[in-house]
């Protein structure tokens, strides 16, 4: 089953994209959102840390882009069944954030 650890993704004030997170050898299993400016959260993935190589991640069935309606307030979502894999992840919000926000990502190692 593996052990679980927590990684943190910061989106700076007045920005909509988080810092890059190295996820090599892990499986994303949960995402926790702090109090945010009401928005949708998207996942971007890449095979390296070059900003231009990050692309939107679709659901594993290919139906739509992975999106999460967060609204105003904190929230958590489980991602065990999503099967999302990438070497590097970052988060994107649909609008810029009024304050710096730090998301917590649970990963299985």
N, CA, C and O of each residue as an XYZ file, in Angstrom:
436
protein
N       0.830     -1.191      0.000
C       0.000      0.000      0.000
C       0.873      1.252      0.000
O       0.472      2.246     -0.606
N       2.023      1.265      0.633
C       2.898      2.425      0.635
C       2.550      3.407      1.730
O       1.462      3.369      2.304
N       3.486      4.281      2.005
C       3.239      5.297      3.028
C       2.716      6.566      2.362
O       2.892      6.771      1.161
N       2.074      7.405      3.152
C       1.513      8.656      2.650
C       2.329      9.814      3.191
O       2.736      9.811      4.353
N       2.566     10.803      2.346
C       3.220     12.014      2.810
C       2.486     13.213      2.236
O       1.691     13.076      1.306
N       2.754     14.392      2.794
C       2.076     15.613      2.367
C       3.062     16.543      1.685
O       4.154     16.795      2.194
N       2.660     17.051      0.521
C       3.414     18.064     -0.211
C       2.581     19.342     -0.223
O       1.359     19.295     -0.079
N       3.241     20.472     -0.394
C       2.524     21.752     -0.353
C       2.741     22.528     -1.644
O       3.853     22.594     -2.167
N       1.665     23.109     -2.144
C       1.702     23.906     -3.373
C       1.215     25.311     -3.045
O       0.070     25.496     -2.634
N       2.076     26.288     -3.224
C       1.742     27.678     -2.915
C       1.370     28.427     -4.182
O       2.072     28.357     -5.191
N       0.257     29.143     -4.116
C      -0.116     30.087     -5.172
C       0.043     31.471     -4.561
O      -0.662     31.810     -3.611
N       0.963     32.279     -5.095
C       1.204     33.608     -4.525
C       0.002     34.545     -4.696
O      -0.865     34.318     -5.540
N      -0.030     35.589     -3.887
C      -1.068     36.611     -3.994
C      -1.073     37.175     -5.405
O      -0.011     37.401     -5.985
N      -2.250     37.405     -5.960
C      -2.465     37.952     -7.307
C      -1.981     37.021     -8.415
O      -1.740     37.476     -9.533
N      -1.836     35.747     -8.132
C      -1.419     34.766     -9.147
C      -2.489     33.684     -9.257
O      -3.410     33.620     -8.443
N      -2.355     32.832    -10.280
C      -3.312     31.744    -10.453
C      -2.635     30.398    -10.681
O      -3.319     29.401    -10.910
N      -1.301     30.347    -10.625
C      -0.575     29.092    -10.843
C       0.376     28.859     -9.676
O       1.050     29.782     -9.219
N       0.425     27.622     -9.200
C       1.275     27.284     -8.064
C       2.718     27.041     -8.497
O       3.045     27.022     -9.684
N       3.546     26.861     -7.508
C       4.918     26.425     -7.755
C       4.862     24.990     -8.274
O       3.858     24.300     -8.100
N       5.945     24.547     -8.912
C       6.037     23.172     -9.411
C       6.245     22.207     -8.251
O       6.917     22.536     -7.274
N       5.670     21.026     -8.364
C       5.844     19.998     -7.345
C       6.375     18.734     -7.990
O       5.744     18.190     -8.896
N       7.522     18.260     -7.539
C       8.089     17.011     -8.042
C       7.301     15.852     -7.448
O       7.202     15.722     -6.228
N       6.747     15.020     -8.301
C       5.900     13.912     -7.853
C       6.439     12.570     -8.325
O       5.696     11.590     -8.373
N       7.710     12.511     -8.670
C       8.315     11.293     -9.201
C       8.214     10.181     -8.162
O       8.610     10.358     -7.010
N       7.686      9.048     -8.572
C       7.558      7.900     -7.685
C       6.404      7.978     -6.707
O       6.355      7.207     -5.749
N       5.476      8.895     -6.929
C       4.332      9.030     -6.025
C       3.021      8.895     -6.794
O       2.998      8.911     -8.025
N       1.953      8.765     -6.055
C       0.602      8.694     -6.614
C      -0.252      9.676     -5.820
O      -0.368      9.551     -4.601
N      -0.846     10.643     -6.496
C      -1.671     11.667     -5.849
C      -2.964     11.039     -5.342
O      -3.706     10.437     -6.119
N      -3.243     11.175     -4.029
C      -4.435     10.544     -3.460
C      -5.413     11.520     -2.807
O      -6.543     11.141     -2.501
N      -5.000     12.765     -2.589
C      -5.910     13.722     -1.973
C      -5.420     15.144     -2.136
O      -4.219     15.387     -2.254
N      -6.349     16.082     -2.141
C      -6.020     17.492     -2.299
C      -6.861     18.290     -1.316
O      -8.085     18.160     -1.283
N      -6.193     19.121     -0.512
C      -6.861     19.970      0.471
C      -6.673     21.417      0.065
O      -5.558     21.846     -0.232
N      -7.765     22.171      0.053
C      -7.724     23.588     -0.301
C      -7.969     24.439      0.927
O      -8.881     24.157      1.704
N      -7.164     25.482      1.117
C      -7.414     26.420      2.208
C      -8.558     27.346      1.806
O      -9.201     27.135      0.777
N      -8.811     28.366      2.614
C      -9.789     29.379      2.230
C      -9.224     30.117      1.024
O      -8.144     30.703      1.097
N      -9.950     30.085     -0.075
C      -9.476     30.684     -1.326
C     -10.500     31.680     -1.841
O     -11.642     31.712     -1.383
N     -10.075     32.494     -2.801
C     -11.018     33.291     -3.558
C     -11.812     32.302     -4.401
O     -11.214     31.475     -5.091
N     -13.123     32.359     -4.367
C     -13.978     31.392     -5.037
C     -13.476     31.109     -6.454
O     -13.277     32.029     -7.247
N     -13.273     29.819     -6.764
C     -12.670     29.471     -8.056
C     -12.835     27.987     -8.352
O     -13.357     27.220     -7.543
N     -12.376     27.614     -9.531
C     -12.161     26.217     -9.873
C     -10.667     25.972     -9.814
O      -9.870     26.862    -10.110
N     -10.287     24.760     -9.430
C      -8.881     24.366     -9.386
C      -8.663     23.326    -10.472
O      -9.450     22.391    -10.622
N      -7.591     23.498    -11.224
C      -7.222     22.567    -12.284
C      -5.858     21.968    -11.976
O      -5.047     22.585    -11.285
N      -5.607     20.779    -12.480
C      -4.290     20.157    -12.379
C      -3.570     20.292    -13.709
O      -4.160     20.114    -14.774
N      -2.292     20.609    -13.628
C      -1.431     20.614    -14.809
C      -0.322     19.608    -14.544
O       0.122     19.455    -13.406
N       0.122     18.926    -15.583
C       1.191     17.950    -15.433
C       2.258     18.145    -16.482
O       2.008     18.734    -17.534
N       3.466     17.643    -16.192
C       4.581     17.751    -17.127
C       5.569     16.627    -16.877
O       5.536     15.976    -15.832
N       6.446     16.405    -17.841
C       7.519     15.424    -17.698
C       8.806     16.073    -17.201
O       9.752     15.370    -16.846
N       8.855     17.419    -17.172
C       9.993     18.140    -16.602
C       9.494     19.462    -16.023
O       8.291     19.725    -16.039
N      10.396     20.294    -15.516
C       9.968     21.516    -14.835
C       9.869     22.740    -15.737
O       9.613     23.839    -15.246
N      10.065     22.579    -17.038
C       9.949     23.696    -17.969
C       8.499     24.177    -18.008
O       7.594     23.395    -18.301
N       8.279     25.439    -17.718
C       6.925     25.976    -17.609
C       6.084     25.720    -18.864
O       4.900     25.399    -18.761
N       6.687     25.859    -20.037
C       5.944     25.686    -21.286
C       5.475     24.247    -21.507
O       4.593     24.012    -22.333
N       6.044     23.284    -20.787
C       5.663     21.881    -20.969
C       4.488     21.446    -20.100
O       3.998     20.327    -20.252
N       4.029     22.302    -19.196
C       2.871     21.949    -18.373
C       1.612     22.023    -19.216
O       1.376     23.012    -19.910
N       0.808     20.977    -19.153
C      -0.437     20.912    -19.918
C      -1.581     20.542    -18.977
O      -1.350     19.937    -17.931
N      -2.809     20.899    -19.340
C      -3.956     20.520    -18.519
C      -4.078     18.999    -18.446
O      -3.817     18.304    -19.429
N      -4.472     18.487    -17.291
C      -4.685     17.055    -17.126
C      -6.165     16.742    -17.260
O      -7.006     17.378    -16.625
N      -6.473     15.765    -18.084
C      -7.848     15.300    -18.251
C      -8.149     14.200    -17.242
O      -7.243     13.608    -16.655
N      -9.427     13.941    -17.054
C      -9.834     12.793    -16.239
C      -9.341     11.529    -16.949
O      -9.137     11.524    -18.163
N      -9.154     10.467    -16.177
C      -8.584      9.251    -16.769
C      -9.464      8.633    -17.844
O      -8.967      7.899    -18.698
N     -10.761      8.916    -17.818
C     -11.624      8.380    -18.878
C     -11.618      9.276    -20.123
O     -12.279      8.968    -21.115
N     -10.866     10.389    -20.066
C     -10.745     11.283    -21.215
C     -11.943     12.172    -21.449
O     -12.005     12.866    -22.464
N     -12.910     12.169    -20.525
C     -14.158     12.895    -20.754
C     -14.001     14.412    -20.685
O     -14.530     15.125    -21.538
N     -13.289     14.908    -19.690
C     -13.160     16.351    -19.497
C     -11.842     16.660    -18.805
O     -11.154     15.768    -18.308
N     -11.514     17.925    -18.786
C     -10.365     18.387    -18.016
C     -10.676     18.188    -16.540
O     -11.813     18.387    -16.113
N      -9.660     17.790    -15.746
C      -9.877     17.621    -14.317
C     -10.081     19.002    -13.698
O      -9.220     19.874    -13.817
N     -11.218     19.199    -13.041
C     -11.537     20.485    -12.411
C     -12.248     20.229    -11.096
O     -12.934     19.221    -10.924
N     -12.069     21.164    -10.171
C     -12.658     21.046     -8.843
C     -13.223     22.402     -8.448
O     -12.487     23.386     -8.366
N     -14.530     22.457     -8.201
C     -15.177     23.696     -7.760
C     -14.933     23.872     -6.264
O     -15.463     23.116     -5.450
N     -14.130     24.868     -5.908
C     -13.787     25.057     -4.503
C     -14.719     26.041     -3.820
O     -15.098     25.812     -2.671
N     -15.099     27.113     -4.471
C     -15.947     28.103     -3.819
C     -15.186     28.830     -2.727
O     -13.986     28.618     -2.556
N     -15.862     29.669     -2.002
C     -15.210     30.416     -0.913
C     -15.199     29.538      0.337
O     -16.256     29.197      0.868
N     -14.042     29.183      0.792
C     -13.925     28.326      1.966
C     -12.968     27.187      1.698
O     -12.502     27.009      0.573
N     -12.673     26.417      2.731
C     -11.750     25.308      2.564
C     -12.511     24.033      2.216
O     -13.705     23.909      2.486
N     -11.794     23.092      1.614
C     -12.440     21.893      1.101
C     -11.384     20.818      0.876
O     -10.200     21.134      0.760
N     -11.795     19.548      0.812
C     -10.870     18.466      0.504
C     -11.532     17.498     -0.460
O     -12.742     17.275     -0.409
N     -10.713     16.923     -1.348
C     -11.221     15.944     -2.297
C     -10.260     14.759     -2.336
O      -9.042     14.930     -2.291
N     -10.827     13.555     -2.420
C     -10.025     12.351     -2.563
C      -9.790     12.060     -4.030
O     -10.691     12.218     -4.854
N      -8.583     11.636     -4.357
C      -8.230     11.392     -5.759
C      -7.742      9.965     -6.001
O      -7.123      9.689     -7.029
N      -8.012      9.067     -5.073
C      -7.521      7.699     -5.185
C      -7.983      7.050     -6.486
O      -7.208      6.343     -7.129
N      -9.221      7.278     -6.877
C      -9.772      6.637     -8.070
C      -9.448      7.355     -9.367
O      -9.748      6.833    -10.441
N      -8.851      8.524     -9.306
C      -8.559      9.291    -10.514
C      -7.396      8.715    -11.311
O      -7.366      8.850    -12.534
N      -6.440      8.077    -10.648
C      -5.304      7.497    -11.355
C      -4.440      8.539    -12.037
O      -3.914      8.287    -13.121
N      -4.282      9.708    -11.424
C      -3.516     10.798    -12.023
C      -2.028     10.586    -11.783
O      -1.581     10.485    -10.641
N      -1.272     10.520    -12.863
C       0.168     10.314    -12.764
C       0.899     11.312    -13.647
O       0.531     11.519    -14.803
N       1.916     11.915    -13.105
C       2.814     12.796    -13.864
C       4.077     12.932    -13.034
O       4.052     12.731    -11.820
N       5.171     13.268    -13.678
C       6.412     13.476    -12.936
C       6.352     14.767    -12.128
O       6.871     14.844    -11.015
N       5.712     15.775    -12.708
C       5.609     17.081    -12.050
C       4.174     17.579    -12.171
O       3.539     17.431    -13.214
N       3.677     18.167    -11.096
C       2.340     18.746    -11.061
C       2.437     20.206    -10.685
O       3.419     20.646    -10.087
N       1.411     20.950    -11.039
C       1.174     22.256    -10.449
C      -0.320     22.501    -10.513
O      -1.031     21.886    -11.308
N      -0.785     23.397     -9.674
C      -2.204     23.729     -9.607
C      -2.441     25.057    -10.303
O      -1.582     25.939    -10.306
N      -3.607     25.180    -10.883
C      -4.015     26.430    -11.526
C      -5.418     26.753    -11.034
O      -6.254     25.857    -10.920
N      -5.686     28.021    -10.743
C      -7.030     28.434    -10.355
C      -7.641     29.254    -11.489
O      -6.931     29.875    -12.280
N      -8.962     29.243    -11.552
C      -9.653     29.921    -12.645
C      -9.553     31.438    -12.544
O      -9.739     32.134    -13.543
N      -9.265     31.960    -11.360
C      -9.061     33.398    -11.184
C      -7.870     33.611    -10.254
O      -7.488     32.707     -9.510
N      -7.284     34.808    -10.296
C      -6.158     35.102     -9.409
C      -6.637     35.138     -7.964
O      -7.789     35.471     -7.683
N      -5.735     34.790     -7.055
C      -6.077     34.712     -5.638
C      -5.808     36.043     -4.935
O      -4.780     36.678     -5.168
N      -6.734     36.455     -4.079
C      -6.597     37.724     -3.357
C      -5.473     37.665     -2.330
O      -4.885     38.693     -1.994
N      -5.172     36.473     -1.833
C      -4.106     36.275     -0.843
C      -3.262     35.073     -1.263
O      -3.684     34.275     -2.100
N      -2.090     34.948     -0.690
C      -1.282     33.753     -0.906
C      -2.012     32.572     -0.292
O      -2.466     32.650      0.850
N      -2.131     31.475     -1.035
C      -2.812     30.278     -0.540
C      -1.882     29.076     -0.665
O      -1.098     28.983     -1.610
N      -1.974     28.175      0.278
C      -1.132     26.981      0.283
C      -2.034     25.755      0.302
O      -2.763     25.522      1.266
N      -1.979     24.979     -0.767
C      -2.733     23.738     -0.882
C      -1.881     22.596     -0.339
O      -0.655     22.628     -0.444
N      -2.526     21.591      0.239
C      -1.823     20.395      0.702
C      -2.233     19.226     -0.194
O      -3.415     19.008     -0.459
N      -1.231     18.484     -0.650
C      -1.463     17.328     -1.501
C      -0.996     16.076     -0.774
O       0.156     15.997     -0.347
N      -1.879     15.104     -0.633
C      -1.491     13.825     -0.043
C      -1.055     12.915     -1.172
O      -1.766     12.745     -2.163
N       0.123     12.334     -1.012
C       0.645     11.426     -2.036
C       1.040     10.109     -1.384
O       1.466     10.068     -0.231
N       0.887      9.037     -2.150
C       1.342      7.726     -1.701
C       2.678      7.454     -2.336
O       2.843      7.590     -3.548
N       3.636      7.066     -1.511
C       4.993      6.792     -1.978
C       5.188      5.290     -2.061
O       6.266      4.828     -2.434
